[in-house]
Amino acid sequence: MDLPDLRVFKAVATAGGITRAAALLHRVPSNVTTRIKNLESNLGVTLFDRENRQFQLSPQGKVLLEYANRLLSLAEEARGAMHEQVPRGVLHLGAMESTAAIRLPSLIGKIHDSYPDLSIELRTGAPRPLTARVLSGELDAALVAEPVSDPQLDSLVAYTEQLVVIGPAGHPPIRSAHDIRKGTLLVFEPDCPHRQRLEAWCARDNMAPSRIIELGSYHAILGCCVAGMGVALIPTAVLDTYTERARLSEHKLKGDFRTVKTLLIWRRDSPQPKVKVLADLIRQGQRLPRQRRVD
């Protein structure tokens, strides 16, 4: 079953007969008849009830007509997208939890304002599964933490996040991992890049935390830090939005651990106008003057 067969089938279903369908398609009737017979043979069903040269759709034919309409419409949309300069349709985008909460609202707002025919379907998660979904084609693009080295992917540095260790107000200064050796780490799942960075920071100092508690959101992590349950590593952009910030202590890291780059990734072999739009808006945002500086 291919698209030409479906076009012939739809024409016969619409015209109600071979001769009229052949005229619509500018084909000879015998060619249309052969196409319909081959399609029925391939599917193993009868698509039309033939009475007095009238072709009425069988129950199976009615089902196929619904799919044919959808498939032919989608094929036309895909053909247009290959040459369309103005993006439209759905941008399937993945992002980490912190990026989705802090960076995406304004970016998505700009897309909606500039490209009303383009909608966004967002999926959040850790970098590894998001990258796998981009490679499989399930996502058009994703915002993930470095590093990303798959040769099938193109990437753009979207944001450089400043990271800070937080604890409850009044927590003693944290200058190295040894200062939290008797404490508890509040973290996301093992695939979380910030957790991995925090664990690498501890490993560099040959320090294993006494306890690790996994939580499902930044709100939970921040709340537990305020309650004195432990310490965490988070982007300062997340902390800047927290209304109870005064109830936390902040401890800056040094060297490579203090920043992490967020990359926009997409498949190298399937560039799309809608991904280009996203990348261009990110680049425009990078050229805008910074409102505040984080030392």
Buried (B, 14 or more C-beta within 10 A) or exposed (E): BEEEBBBBBBBBBEBBBBBBBBBBBEBEBEEBBEBBEEBBEEBEBEBBEEEEEEBEBBEBBEEBBEEBEEBBEEEEEEEEBEEBEEBBBEBBBBBBBBBBBBBBEEBBEBBEEEBEEBBBEEBBBBBEBBBBBBBEEEBBBBBBBBEBEEEEBBBBEBBEBBBBBBBBEEBEEBEBBEBBEEBBBBBBEEEBBBBBBBBEBBEEEEBEBEEBBBBEEBEBBBBBBBEBBBBBBBBBBBBEEBEEBEBBBBBBBEEEBBBBBBBBBBBEEEEBBBBEBBBEBBEEBEEEEEEEEBE
